[in-house]
């Protein structure tokens, strides 16, 4: 129910933002067309589109931050409230119904604790699936979108600190004692967490390589800037970077009677070159650097992850030694039982047998 409400809330927010942008463009179009400054009045379409693009970008970034904030803060607070508040309300209602029916025996006899616990809420049919699902969803949002929302790990840590105490209170005071069951590990959840970890590394590698300016700056500093082939990077090495990242467009090609040139962000050849508006060599260098960064970043993170996993094994060494000793003792018991069985058979048949082996 909360997820559906959140989805409808975000859809309503997006539709409201779209409507606001449309209204802004209509108003701005009218204002720029009647502007006193001749340049703005002549190019009112470009002024409207330019300011509209800036507003669209600001709205998209705001909605992204708002969405992650709702997921990591409000939804977690609501889940914590429901996990604790719902059993509290149910237990209160059960006690109230028993008092109404006159079935409360607290004033007559002192009931044992296990009979009092019978009035608590039973664990659901899926056991701890909801608890695992909540943690896996939080882990996914925290790791996959950490580059887009760096505050997510801190919010997840604060939520988990509160979640530990709420779950402890819930299991001890609001739920019946669950039936124990043997389990070797966490089951399919281990594979799900491994898959989310791999997906998070790949996603963050693409986010850093594609959306950030780090790779284009790096390529320009070492290949096209004033410090080319000098082997070091300083602030002066990025001189002229903005100009190199902007391409030229001839306004006369629009066929609207405009003249002059417009700059836009891309790596394309100018209109006066032999191959106008084709990708330049710098574009392919930046693309190759981004792909190389993705590959190196993934292998480096996976290597560090494997090394840490090797240093911190799933089963401690002393526990492995005890497990091997237990297995050895079980084998010894089986051998001794088989030896006694064979000795009894030979003795019943009147055959002689060795003291240690039949």
C-alpha positions as CSV (number, residue, x, y, z in Angstrom):
1,X,0.0,0.0,0.0
2,X,2.8,2.4,0.9
3,X,4.7,1.6,-2.4
4,X,1.5,2.2,-4.4
5,X,0.9,5.5,-2.6
6,X,4.5,6.5,-3.2
7,X,4.3,5.7,-6.9
8,X,1.1,7.7,-7.3
9,X,2.7,10.6,-5.4
10,X,5.8,10.7,-7.6
11,X,3.6,10.4,-10.8
12,X,1.5,13.3,-9.5
13,X,4.7,15.3,-8.8
14,X,6.1,14.6,-12.2
15,X,2.8,15.7,-14.0
16,X,2.7,18.8,-11.9
17,X,6.3,19.6,-12.9
18,X,5.6,19.0,-16.6
19,X,2.5,21.3,-16.4
20,X,4.6,24.0,-14.6
21,X,7.2,23.8,-17.3
22,X,4.6,24.2,-20.1
23,X,3.1,27.2,-18.4
24,X,6.5,28.7,-17.9
25,X,7.4,28.3,-21.6
26,X,4.2,29.9,-22.6
27,X,4.7,32.9,-20.3
28,X,8.4,33.2,-21.1
29,X,7.6,33.1,-24.8
30,X,5.2,36.0,-24.5
31,X,7.6,38.0,-22.3
32,X,10.7,37.4,-24.4
33,X,8.8,38.3,-27.6
34,X,7.8,41.7,-26.2
35,X,11.2,42.3,-24.5
36,X,12.8,45.8,-24.9
37,X,16.3,44.4,-25.6
38,X,16.5,43.8,-29.4
39,X,18.7,40.8,-29.2
40,X,16.3,39.0,-26.8
41,X,13.3,40.1,-28.8
42,X,14.8,38.8,-32.0
43,X,16.0,35.4,-30.6
44,X,13.1,34.9,-28.2
45,X,12.8,31.2,-29.2
46,X,16.4,30.4,-28.2
47,X,16.0,32.4,-25.0
48,X,12.8,30.4,-24.1
49,X,14.3,27.1,-25.0
50,X,17.6,27.8,-23.1
51,X,15.9,28.8,-19.9
52,X,13.4,25.9,-20.3
53,X,16.3,23.4,-20.5
54,X,17.9,24.8,-17.4
55,X,14.6,24.6,-15.5
56,X,14.0,21.0,-16.8
57,X,17.4,20.0,-15.5
58,X,16.8,21.5,-12.1
59,X,13.4,19.8,-11.8
60,X,14.9,16.4,-12.8
61,X,17.7,16.7,-10.3
62,X,15.3,17.8,-7.6
63,X,12.9,15.0,-8.3
64,X,15.8,12.5,-8.3
65,X,17.0,13.7,-4.8
66,X,13.4,13.8,-3.6
67,X,12.7,10.3,-4.8
68,X,15.8,8.9,-3.1
69,X,15.0,10.9,0.1
70,X,11.5,9.4,0.1
71,X,12.8,5.9,-0.4
72,X,15.6,6.1,2.1
73,X,13.9,8.2,4.8
74,X,10.1,8.4,4.7
75,X,9.6,4.8,3.5
76,X,12.0,3.4,6.1
77,X,10.3,5.4,8.8
78,X,6.9,4.1,7.7
79,X,8.2,0.5,7.6
80,X,9.6,0.8,11.1
81,X,6.3,2.3,12.4
82,X,4.3,-0.5,10.8
83,X,6.6,-3.3,12.0
84,X,6.2,-2.1,15.6
85,X,2.9,-0.3,15.6
86,X,0.8,-2.9,13.9
87,X,1.7,-5.7,16.4
88,X,1.1,-3.3,19.3
89,X,-2.3,-2.4,18.0
90,X,-3.2,-6.0,17.4
91,X,-2.1,-7.1,20.9
92,X,-4.0,-4.2,22.5
93,X,-7.1,-5.1,20.6
94,X,-6.8,-8.8,21.6
95,X,-6.5,-7.8,25.3
96,X,-9.5,-5.5,25.0
97,X,-11.6,-8.3,23.4
98,X,-10.6,-10.7,26.2
99,X,-11.6,-8.2,28.9
100,X,-14.9,-7.6,27.2
101,X,-15.7,-11.4,27.1
102,X,-14.6,-11.8,30.7
103,X,-12.0,-14.3,29.8
104,X,-9.1,-12.4,31.5
105,X,-7.7,-14.5,34.4
106,X,-5.1,-12.0,35.6
107,X,-7.2,-11.1,38.7
108,X,-8.0,-14.8,39.6
109,X,-4.9,-16.8,39.0
110,X,-1.3,-16.1,37.9
111,X,-0.9,-17.6,34.4
112,X,2.4,-18.9,33.3
113,X,4.4,-16.9,30.9
114,X,3.9,-19.3,28.0
115,X,0.1,-18.9,28.3
116,X,0.4,-15.1,28.4
117,X,2.5,-15.3,25.3
118,X,-0.2,-17.1,23.5
119,X,-2.1,-13.8,23.3
120,X,0.8,-12.2,21.3
121,X,0.9,-12.1,17.5
122,X,2.1,-15.2,15.7
123,X,4.9,-14.9,13.2
124,X,3.6,-14.8,9.6
125,X,3.7,-17.8,7.3
126,X,6.8,-16.5,5.5
127,X,8.9,-16.3,8.6
128,X,11.8,-13.9,8.2
129,X,11.2,-13.3,4.5
130,X,9.9,-9.7,5.1
131,X,12.9,-8.9,7.2
132,X,15.3,-10.2,4.6
133,X,13.4,-8.4,1.8
134,X,13.5,-5.1,3.6
135,X,17.3,-5.4,4.1
136,X,17.9,-6.5,0.5
137,X,15.9,-3.6,-0.9
138,X,17.8,-1.2,1.3
139,X,21.1,-2.7,0.3
140,X,20.2,-2.4,-3.4
141,X,19.2,1.2,-3.2
142,X,22.2,2.1,-1.2
143,X,24.8,0.4,-3.4
144,X,23.4,0.8,-6.9
145,X,22.5,4.5,-6.6
146,X,25.3,5.6,-4.3
147,X,27.0,7.7,-7.0
148,X,23.7,9.5,-7.7
149,X,22.8,9.9,-4.0
150,X,25.9,9.8,-1.8
151,X,23.9,10.4,1.4
152,X,22.2,7.0,1.1
153,X,24.8,5.0,3.1
154,X,24.6,7.3,6.0
155,X,20.8,7.2,6.0
156,X,20.9,3.4,5.8
157,X,23.3,3.2,8.7
158,X,21.1,5.4,10.9
159,X,18.0,3.4,9.9
160,X,19.7,0.1,10.7
161,X,20.8,1.3,14.1
162,X,17.1,2.0,14.9
163,X,15.9,-1.1,13.1
164,X,18.0,-3.4,15.3
165,X,16.4,-2.2,18.5
166,X,12.9,-2.1,17.1
167,X,13.2,-5.7,15.8
168,X,14.6,-6.8,19.2
169,X,11.7,-5.2,21.0
170,X,9.2,-6.7,18.5
171,X,10.5,-10.2,18.6
172,X,10.8,-10.3,22.4
173,X,7.6,-8.5,23.5
174,X,5.1,-8.4,20.6
175,X,5.5,-11.8,18.8
176,X,5.2,-15.3,20.0
177,X,8.4,-17.3,20.2
178,X,9.0,-18.7,16.7
179,X,9.5,-22.3,16.1
180,X,13.2,-23.1,15.5
181,X,14.3,-24.6,12.2
182,X,17.7,-25.9,11.1
183,X,19.3,-23.9,8.2
184,X,22.8,-24.2,6.8
185,X,22.9,-20.6,5.5
186,X,20.6,-17.8,4.4
187,X,19.6,-19.7,1.2
188,X,18.8,-17.9,-2.0
189,X,19.4,-14.5,-0.3
190,X,23.1,-15.0,-0.6
191,X,22.9,-15.3,-4.4
192,X,20.6,-12.2,-4.5
193,X,23.1,-10.1,-2.5
194,X,26.0,-11.3,-4.7
195,X,24.0,-10.3,-7.8
196,X,23.1,-6.9,-6.4
197,X,26.8,-6.3,-5.5
198,X,27.9,-7.1,-9.1
199,X,25.1,-4.9,-10.5
200,X,26.1,-2.1,-8.2
201,X,29.7,-2.1,-9.3
202,X,28.8,-2.1,-13.0
203,X,26.1,0.7,-12.5
204,X,28.4,3.0,-10.6
205,X,31.2,2.5,-13.1
206,X,28.9,3.6,-15.9
207,X,27.5,6.5,-13.8
208,X,31.0,7.8,-13.0
209,X,32.3,7.3,-16.5
210,X,29.4,8.6,-18.5
211,X,27.8,11.4,-16.4
212,X,30.9,12.9,-14.8
213,X,33.5,15.3,-16.4
214,X,36.4,13.4,-15.0
215,X,37.3,11.4,-18.0
216,X,36.9,14.2,-20.6
217,X,39.1,16.4,-18.4
218,X,41.7,13.7,-18.0
219,X,41.8,13.1,-21.8
220,X,42.1,16.8,-22.6
221,X,44.9,17.3,-20.0
222,X,47.1,14.5,-21.3
223,X,46.3,14.6,-25.0
224,X,45.0,18.0,-26.1
225,X,45.8,20.5,-23.4
226,X,48.9,22.7,-23.0
227,X,50.6,20.0,-20.9
228,X,50.4,17.3,-23.6
229,X,53.1,14.6,-23.4
230,X,54.6,16.3,-20.3
231,X,53.4,13.6,-17.8
232,X,51.9,15.7,-15.2
233,X,48.6,17.5,-14.5
234,X,48.0,21.0,-13.1
235,X,45.3,23.6,-13.3
236,X,47.0,25.2,-16.3
237,X,46.8,21.9,-18.1
238,X,43.0,22.4,-18.3
239,X,43.3,25.8,-20.0
240,X,41.0,25.8,-23.0
241,X,39.0,22.7,-21.9
242,X,35.6,24.4,-22.1
243,X,36.3,25.7,-25.6
244,X,37.4,22.2,-26.8
245,X,34.3,20.6,-25.4
246,X,32.0,22.8,-27.4
247,X,31.2,22.3,-31.1
248,X,30.0,24.9,-33.6
249,X,26.7,25.0,-35.5
250,X,25.9,27.3,-38.4
251,X,22.5,29.0,-37.7
252,X,22.0,29.7,-41.4
253,X,21.4,26.0,-41.9
254,X,18.1,26.3,-40.0
255,X,16.6,28.2,-43.0
256,X,15.0,30.8,-40.7
257,X,17.0,33.8,-41.9
258,X,19.4,33.6,-38.9
259,X,23.2,34.1,-39.4
260,X,26.1,33.4,-37.1
261,X,27.3,30.4,-35.1
262,X,26.0,28.6,-32.0
263,X,28.1,26.6,-29.6
264,X,26.8,23.3,-28.1
265,X,28.4,20.6,-26.0
266,X,29.7,17.8,-28.2
267,X,32.8,16.7,-30.0
268,X,31.9,17.2,-33.7
269,X,33.6,18.8,-36.7
270,X,32.8,22.4,-37.5
271,X,30.5,23.2,-40.5
272,X,33.5,24.5,-42.6
273,X,35.4,21.3,-42.4
274,X,35.5,18.5,-45.0
275,X,33.3,16.3,-42.8
276,X,30.9,18.7,-41.1
277,X,29.2,17.6,-37.9
278,X,31.0,14.3,-37.8
279,X,32.5,13.0,-34.6
280,X,36.1,14.2,-34.1
281,X,39.1,12.1,-33.0
282,X,38.7,13.6,-29.5
283,X,35.3,12.1,-29.2
284,X,36.6,8.6,-29.9
285,X,39.5,9.2,-27.5
286,X,37.0,10.2,-24.7
287,X,34.8,7.2,-25.5
288,X,37.7,4.8,-25.4
289,X,38.9,6.3,-22.1
290,X,35.4,5.9,-20.6
291,X,35.2,2.3,-21.7
292,X,38.8,1.6,-20.3
293,X,37.8,3.3,-17.0
294,X,34.7,1.1,-16.7
295,X,36.8,-2.1,-17.3
296,X,39.6,-1.0,-14.9
297,X,37.2,0.2,-12.3
298,X,35.2,-3.1,-12.4
299,X,38.2,-5.4,-12.2
300,X,39.8,-3.3,-9.5
301,X,36.7,-3.3,-7.3
302,X,36.1,-7.0,-7.9
303,X,39.7,-7.8,-7.1
304,X,39.5,-5.8,-3.8
305,X,36.2,-7.5,-3.0
306,X,37.7,-11.0,-3.6
307,X,40.8,-10.2,-1.6
308,X,38.7,-9.0,1.4
309,X,36.5,-12.1,1.1
310,X,39.6,-14.2,1.2
311,X,40.9,-12.4,4.3
312,X,37.5,-12.7,6.0
313,X,36.2,-16.3,5.4
314,X,32.6,-17.2,5.8
315,X,33.5,-19.9,8.4
316,X,36.2,-19.1,11.0
317,X,39.3,-21.3,11.1
318,X,38.6,-22.7,14.6
319,X,35.1,-23.6,13.6
320,X,36.4,-25.4,10.5
321,X,38.8,-27.4,12.8
322,X,36.0,-28.3,15.1
323,X,33.8,-29.4,12.2
324,X,36.6,-31.6,10.8
325,X,37.2,-33.1,14.2
326,X,33.5,-33.8,14.6
327,X,33.5,-35.5,11.2
328,X,36.5,-37.5,12.3
329,X,34.8,-38.6,15.5
330,X,31.7,-39.6,13.7
331,X,33.7,-41.7,11.3
332,X,35.5,-43.3,14.3
333,X,32.2,-44.1,15.9
334,X,30.9,-45.7,12.7
335,X,34.1,-47.8,12.4
336,X,33.8,-49.0,16.0
337,X,30.1,-49.8,15.6
338,X,30.8,-51.8,12.5
339,X,33.7,-53.5,14.2
340,X,31.6,-54.6,17.2
341,X,28.9,-55.8,14.8
342,X,31.3,-58.0,12.9
343,X,32.9,-59.3,16.1
344,X,29.5,-60.3,17.4
345,X,28.7,-62.1,14.2
346,X,32.0,-64.1,14.3
347,X,31.6,-64.9,17.9
348,X,28.1,-66.2,17.3
349,X,29.4,-68.4,14.5
350,X,32.2,-69.7,16.7
351,X,35.0,-68.1,14.8
352,X,38.1,-66.6,16.4
353,X,38.8,-62.9,15.8
354,X,41.6,-60.5,16.3
355,X,41.4,-58.0,19.2
356,X,41.5,-54.9,17.0
357,X,40.1,-56.2,13.7
358,X,37.9,-59.2,13.0
